[in-house]
Amino acid sequence: MNWRICCESVFDLLQQAHNPVNWFPWSEHRFVIATCDNKPIFLSIWSANY
């Protein structure tokens, strides 16, 4: 279970907590780390209509 996603309050994110993804919340710091490590960023943009 991804402990970072489990700390979120958005129901749609919590539904994905058991997926094998190294998930991080949005931050400029994550982009710096990915750039330094030469790793790609997979950005998922979605919206829920309630």
MOMO-V212430 format. One record per helix or strand. SS is the DSSP state (H for helix, E for strand). FROM is the first residue (numbers start at 1). TO is the last residue. Records with the same first field share a line. If there is no record, write none. Layout:
SS: FROM-TO, FROM-TO
This chain:
H: 3-6, 11-14, 28-36
